[in-house]
Amino acid sequence: MPQYHLSLPVAVGVLLVGLPYSVSLAVQWLYGWPNKPGYKKYIEALKPRRIVRLTRAMLEMLKYLQYGRLYFQWRSWYKNAENCKHYEKGITFGRRGNKLDLYYPPNKGKCEDVLAPLVVFIYGGAWGSGERSIYCLLARQMAEELGAAVICPDYCTYPKGNVLGMVQDIADCLIWVQESGQKFNFDKGNVVLIGHSAGAHLCALTTLFLTDTREELFIEASKQRDITLTIRGVIGLSGVYDIRDHYEHERKRAIEYVSTMHKAMNGVENFEYYSPTHLLKKFSQDKLKRVPPFALLHGTSDIIVPVESSTKFSELLTSLSVKVSLYLLPRVGHTELVTDLMASDRHLYHPIYSCIKQECRKLLGTC
């Protein structure tokens, strides 16, 4: 009996103290300790408030286990040689030799005369993970639903590259589009960018860098202007548009140091430089007129990227007279906006595609 009374407090202590501290310390050891000037990193790392919040954030990731079935579905589909009739796999592009996959719309093969409009899908992954094969089901369904060719390119993620490198890779993909439209039978002058989370940020940032004809892209200014003219619009799903705001959100969740974001941005001093919101505020009226329309979709229950990211960006675009549509999806979280586009039996498949199709009708004149 005494052993029972002793073991209960020990068990409670392990559960409420030992486990959270172990999880948090392991995560910080793997991904990064607090490193703000003036911090004693180990003391800051062991503060109870940080431990509780970081543990909660890590436990929230357990919900990704529900996508196990999708994981096996996309792996099986992508490896099945029979499915190669739907797409061109592993096409090399750009200065870093990245790969892209090109998916054809149904009944519109390479040999047909009708040019299909083009969607370029940029996946997310907190600027530090992701690969094109994961999104094969999404790209296939998107090609069918939108009646468009769909490109899904890889890009350099941290630590192999920083955000500027990611933008350069996406710009290189758009150059490949201009050079390859006739060969692969898609309309190189009718392009929409769609991105999720960090991918939505990169779509917006790349578009604005091209509009601003940035020298750091190492692309001729005339070519940048030509590419900008082909982008009919940008559709952002659960996107990050103000890096400083998102960093504050990460701080509230105690993940700001384990997150890839500030590392990929080369430090907090570059947050404004890589924020679409701050870029837009500096644009002249002439440049604002060249910014293509935006459509923003965001779930109101998103705890990874709060819905205010899209609502604030929409308000800014409206104030600058840039066309924007905003879709707020009640009780929808962060991941569902991309995973539920992968299979028609997913709960949000039809509602989300309904919004995207509505925008494509306006931007591409299709669907």
C-alpha positions as CSV (number, residue, x, y, z in Angstrom):
1,M,0.0,0.0,0.0
2,P,2.7,2.6,0.8
3,Q,4.3,1.8,-2.5
4,Y,1.0,2.7,-4.2
5,H,0.8,6.1,-2.5
6,L,4.4,6.8,-3.4
7,S,4.1,5.8,-7.1
8,L,1.0,8.0,-7.7
9,P,2.7,11.3,-7.0
10,V,5.8,10.1,-9.0
11,A,3.6,9.2,-11.9
12,V,1.8,12.5,-11.8
13,G,5.1,14.3,-11.6
14,V,6.5,12.5,-14.6
15,L,3.4,13.2,-16.6
16,L,3.0,16.8,-15.7
17,V,6.7,17.8,-15.4
18,G,9.0,15.2,-16.7
19,L,7.3,14.5,-20.0
20,P,6.9,18.2,-21.0
21,Y,10.4,19.1,-20.1
22,S,11.8,16.0,-21.9
23,V,9.8,16.8,-25.1
24,S,10.7,20.5,-25.0
25,L,14.4,20.0,-24.4
26,A,14.6,17.3,-27.1
27,V,12.9,19.6,-29.6
28,Q,15.1,22.6,-28.7
29,W,18.3,20.4,-28.8
30,L,17.3,19.2,-32.3
31,Y,16.0,22.5,-33.8
32,G,17.4,25.4,-31.9
33,W,17.8,27.0,-28.4
34,P,16.7,30.5,-27.5
35,N,19.4,32.8,-28.9
36,K,18.2,36.3,-28.4
37,P,20.9,38.8,-27.3
38,G,20.8,39.1,-23.5
39,Y,19.2,35.7,-23.0
40,K,20.9,32.9,-21.0
41,K,19.6,30.3,-23.4
42,Y,19.3,27.4,-21.0
43,I,17.5,29.5,-18.4
44,E,15.1,30.8,-21.0
45,A,14.6,27.3,-22.5
46,L,13.6,25.9,-19.0
47,K,11.1,28.6,-18.1
48,P,7.8,26.8,-17.3
49,R,5.8,29.0,-19.6
50,R,8.0,28.1,-22.6
51,I,7.9,24.5,-21.6
52,V,4.1,24.3,-21.4
53,R,3.6,26.2,-24.7
54,L,6.3,24.4,-26.6
55,T,5.0,21.0,-25.4
56,R,1.5,21.9,-26.4
57,A,2.7,22.9,-29.9
58,M,4.5,19.6,-30.3
59,L,1.5,17.6,-29.1
60,E,-0.6,19.4,-31.7
61,M,1.5,17.8,-34.4
62,L,0.1,14.4,-33.4
63,K,-3.0,15.2,-35.4
64,Y,-0.9,14.7,-38.5
65,L,-1.2,11.0,-37.9
66,Q,-4.7,11.2,-39.3
67,Y,-3.2,11.7,-42.7
68,G,-1.5,8.3,-42.7
69,R,-3.9,6.9,-45.3
70,L,-3.2,9.8,-47.6
71,Y,0.6,9.2,-47.1
72,F,0.3,5.7,-48.5
73,Q,-2.1,6.8,-51.2
74,W,0.3,9.4,-52.7
75,R,3.4,7.2,-52.4
76,S,1.6,4.4,-54.2
77,W,0.2,6.7,-56.9
78,Y,3.5,8.4,-57.6
79,K,5.5,5.2,-57.9
80,N,2.9,3.5,-60.1
81,A,4.3,3.6,-63.7
82,E,0.7,3.4,-65.0
83,N,0.1,6.9,-63.8
84,C,2.9,8.4,-65.9
85,K,0.3,8.9,-68.6
86,H,-1.1,11.8,-66.5
87,Y,2.1,13.7,-66.1
88,E,5.7,14.4,-67.1
89,K,7.9,13.5,-64.2
90,G,11.2,15.0,-63.1
91,I,11.8,17.8,-65.6
92,T,15.0,19.7,-64.8
93,F,14.8,23.5,-64.7
94,G,16.6,26.6,-63.3
95,R,20.1,27.5,-62.2
96,R,20.2,24.9,-59.4
97,G,18.9,22.0,-61.5
98,N,15.7,21.5,-59.5
99,K,13.0,19.2,-60.8
100,L,9.3,19.8,-61.6
101,D,6.4,17.6,-62.5
102,L,3.8,18.7,-65.1
103,Y,0.3,17.3,-64.9
104,Y,-2.1,17.3,-67.9
105,P,-5.8,18.1,-67.7
106,P,-8.1,15.2,-68.7
107,N,-8.4,14.6,-72.4
108,K,-5.8,17.3,-73.2
109,G,-2.6,15.5,-74.0
110,K,0.6,17.1,-75.4
111,C,-0.4,16.6,-79.0
112,E,-3.7,18.5,-79.0
113,D,-4.0,21.9,-80.6
114,V,-5.9,23.6,-77.7
115,L,-3.5,25.2,-75.2
116,A,-4.5,24.6,-71.6
117,P,-4.1,27.4,-69.1
118,L,-1.4,26.8,-66.5
119,V,-1.4,26.6,-62.7
120,V,1.9,26.6,-60.8
121,F,1.4,25.0,-57.3
122,I,4.0,25.9,-54.6
123,Y,3.8,23.7,-51.6
124,G,4.5,24.8,-48.0
125,G,6.6,23.3,-45.2
126,A,7.7,26.2,-43.1
127,W,10.5,27.0,-45.6
128,G,12.4,24.0,-44.4
129,S,10.7,20.9,-45.8
130,G,8.5,19.5,-48.6
131,E,8.9,17.8,-52.0
132,R,6.9,17.7,-55.1
133,S,6.0,14.0,-55.0
134,I,3.9,14.6,-51.8
135,Y,1.5,16.7,-53.8
136,C,1.0,14.4,-56.8
137,L,-2.6,13.6,-55.8
138,L,-3.4,17.3,-55.3
139,A,-1.8,18.3,-58.7
140,R,-3.7,15.5,-60.5
141,Q,-7.0,16.5,-58.9
142,M,-6.3,20.2,-59.5
143,A,-5.7,19.5,-63.2
144,E,-9.0,17.7,-63.5
145,E,-11.1,20.2,-61.5
146,L,-9.6,23.3,-63.1
147,G,-9.2,22.0,-66.7
148,A,-5.6,23.3,-66.5
149,A,-2.1,22.0,-66.8
150,V,-0.5,22.0,-63.3
151,I,3.2,22.3,-62.5
152,C,4.5,21.3,-59.1
153,P,8.2,22.3,-58.8
154,D,10.7,21.6,-56.1
155,Y,12.7,24.5,-54.6
156,C,15.7,24.8,-52.2
157,T,14.5,24.7,-48.6
158,Y,16.4,25.6,-45.5
159,P,19.2,24.7,-44.7
160,K,20.2,24.2,-48.4
161,G,18.9,27.7,-49.2
162,N,17.4,30.8,-47.8
163,V,14.2,32.6,-48.9
164,L,15.9,34.5,-51.6
165,G,17.1,31.3,-53.1
166,M,13.5,29.9,-52.9
167,V,12.2,33.0,-54.7
168,Q,14.9,32.6,-57.4
169,D,13.9,29.0,-57.9
170,I,10.2,29.8,-58.4
171,A,11.2,32.6,-60.8
172,D,13.3,30.1,-62.6
173,C,10.3,27.8,-62.9
174,L,8.3,30.7,-64.5
175,I,11.2,31.2,-66.9
176,W,11.0,27.5,-67.8
177,V,7.2,28.0,-68.4
178,Q,8.0,30.8,-70.9
179,E,10.5,28.6,-72.7
180,S,8.5,25.4,-72.7
181,G,4.9,26.3,-73.3
182,Q,4.8,25.3,-76.9
183,K,6.7,22.0,-76.4
184,F,4.4,20.9,-73.6
185,N,1.2,22.4,-75.0
186,F,0.1,24.8,-72.3
187,D,-0.6,28.5,-72.5
188,K,2.5,30.2,-71.2
189,G,0.7,33.6,-71.2
190,N,-2.2,32.4,-68.9
191,V,-0.6,31.5,-65.6
192,V,-2.0,31.4,-62.0
193,L,0.2,30.8,-58.9
194,I,-1.4,28.8,-56.1
195,G,0.5,28.2,-52.8
196,H,-0.2,26.9,-49.4
197,S,1.2,28.3,-46.1
198,A,4.9,29.1,-46.7
199,G,4.2,28.4,-50.4
200,A,1.5,31.1,-50.5
201,H,4.1,33.5,-49.0
202,L,6.6,32.5,-51.7
203,C,4.0,32.9,-54.5
204,A,3.2,36.4,-53.3
205,L,6.9,37.4,-52.7
206,T,8.1,36.1,-56.0
207,T,5.3,38.0,-57.8
208,L,6.2,41.2,-56.0
209,F,9.9,40.8,-56.6
210,L,9.3,40.3,-60.3
211,T,6.9,43.3,-60.4
212,D,9.7,45.3,-58.7
213,T,12.3,43.9,-61.2
214,R,14.7,43.1,-58.4
215,E,18.4,42.8,-59.3
216,E,19.0,40.0,-56.7
217,L,16.9,37.7,-58.8
218,F,19.8,37.8,-61.4
219,I,17.2,37.8,-64.2
220,E,17.1,40.5,-66.9
221,A,14.7,43.3,-66.1
222,S,12.9,42.9,-69.4
223,K,12.4,39.2,-68.8
224,Q,11.0,39.9,-65.3
225,R,8.5,42.3,-66.8
226,D,7.5,39.8,-69.4
227,I,6.9,37.1,-66.8
228,T,4.9,39.4,-64.6
229,L,2.5,40.1,-67.5
230,T,1.8,36.3,-67.8
231,I,0.8,36.0,-64.1
232,R,-3.0,36.4,-64.1
233,G,-3.4,36.0,-60.4
234,V,-2.1,34.5,-57.1
235,I,-4.3,32.3,-54.9
236,G,-3.0,31.9,-51.4
237,L,-4.2,29.1,-49.1
238,S,-3.5,29.8,-45.3
239,G,-0.6,32.1,-46.3
240,V,1.9,34.1,-44.3
241,Y,2.2,37.6,-45.6
242,D,3.8,39.6,-42.7
243,I,6.8,37.8,-41.3
244,R,7.1,40.0,-38.2
245,D,3.5,39.4,-37.3
246,H,3.9,35.6,-37.8
247,Y,7.1,35.7,-35.7
248,E,5.0,37.2,-32.8
249,H,2.5,34.4,-33.3
250,E,5.4,31.9,-33.1
251,R,6.6,33.5,-29.9
252,K,3.2,33.1,-28.3
253,R,3.5,29.4,-29.1
254,A,7.1,29.3,-27.9
255,I,8.3,27.9,-31.2
256,E,10.1,30.9,-32.6
257,Y,13.6,29.4,-32.1
258,V,12.8,25.8,-33.2
259,S,10.9,27.2,-36.2
260,T,12.7,27.3,-39.6
261,M,11.3,30.7,-40.4
262,H,13.8,33.2,-38.9
263,K,16.7,31.0,-40.1
264,A,15.4,30.8,-43.6
265,M,15.0,34.6,-43.6
266,N,18.7,35.0,-42.4
267,G,17.6,36.6,-39.1
268,V,14.9,38.9,-37.8
269,E,16.5,41.9,-39.4
270,N,15.3,40.7,-42.8
271,F,11.7,40.2,-41.8
272,E,10.4,43.3,-43.5
273,Y,12.5,42.7,-46.6
274,Y,10.8,39.3,-47.1
275,S,7.2,40.4,-46.1
276,P,4.8,41.0,-49.0
277,T,2.9,43.5,-46.8
278,H,6.0,45.8,-46.4
279,L,7.0,45.5,-50.1
280,L,3.5,46.6,-51.2
281,K,3.6,49.7,-49.0
282,K,6.8,50.8,-50.8
283,F,5.4,50.3,-54.3
284,S,4.7,53.3,-56.6
285,Q,1.3,53.7,-58.2
286,D,2.7,52.5,-61.5
287,K,4.0,49.3,-59.9
288,L,0.8,48.7,-57.9
289,K,-1.1,48.8,-61.2
290,R,1.0,45.9,-62.4
291,V,0.4,43.7,-59.4
292,P,-2.0,40.9,-60.4
293,P,-5.2,40.1,-58.5
294,F,-5.1,38.0,-55.3
295,A,-7.5,35.5,-53.9
296,L,-7.0,34.5,-50.3
297,L,-8.5,31.4,-48.6
298,H,-8.1,30.8,-44.9
299,G,-9.7,28.7,-42.2
300,T,-11.0,30.5,-39.1
301,S,-9.7,27.7,-36.8
302,D,-6.1,27.8,-38.1
303,I,-3.7,27.8,-35.1
304,I,-0.5,27.4,-37.3
305,V,-1.1,30.6,-39.3
306,P,-3.9,32.7,-37.8
307,V,-6.6,33.9,-40.0
308,E,-5.6,37.5,-39.4
309,S,-2.7,36.9,-41.7
310,S,-5.1,36.8,-44.7
311,T,-7.6,39.4,-43.4
312,K,-4.9,42.0,-42.8
313,F,-3.3,41.3,-46.2
314,S,-6.7,41.6,-47.9
315,E,-7.3,44.9,-46.2
316,L,-3.9,46.2,-47.3
317,L,-4.5,45.1,-50.9
318,T,-7.9,46.8,-50.9
319,S,-6.5,50.0,-49.5
320,L,-3.9,50.0,-52.3
321,S,-6.6,49.4,-55.0
322,V,-5.2,45.9,-55.8
323,K,-8.0,43.4,-56.7
324,V,-8.5,40.8,-54.0
325,S,-11.0,38.2,-53.0
326,L,-11.1,36.8,-49.4
327,Y,-12.7,33.5,-48.5
328,L,-12.9,32.7,-44.7
329,L,-13.8,29.0,-44.1
330,P,-15.5,28.4,-40.7
331,R,-14.1,25.8,-38.4
332,V,-11.3,24.9,-40.9
333,G,-7.7,24.4,-39.7
334,H,-4.4,24.9,-41.4
335,T,-3.6,21.5,-43.0
336,E,-7.0,20.7,-44.3
337,L,-6.8,23.5,-46.9
338,V,-4.2,21.4,-48.8
339,T,-4.8,17.8,-47.7
340,D,-8.5,18.0,-48.6
341,L,-7.6,18.9,-52.2
342,M,-5.9,15.5,-52.7
343,A,-9.0,13.3,-52.9
344,S,-12.6,13.8,-53.8
345,D,-13.9,12.0,-50.7
346,R,-12.2,14.4,-48.3
347,H,-14.6,16.5,-46.3
348,L,-13.6,20.0,-47.7
349,Y,-12.7,18.9,-51.2
350,H,-15.8,20.4,-52.9
351,P,-16.1,23.6,-50.8
352,I,-12.5,24.5,-51.3
353,Y,-12.5,23.7,-55.0
354,S,-15.7,25.7,-55.4
355,C,-13.8,28.8,-54.2
356,I,-10.8,28.1,-56.3
357,K,-12.9,27.5,-59.4
358,Q,-14.7,30.7,-58.9
359,E,-11.4,32.6,-58.9
360,C,-10.1,30.7,-61.9
361,R,-13.1,31.7,-63.9
362,K,-12.2,35.3,-63.3
363,L,-8.4,34.9,-63.7
364,L,-8.1,32.3,-66.4
365,G,-11.5,32.3,-68.1
366,T,-11.8,28.6,-67.4
367,C,-13.5,26.1,-65.1
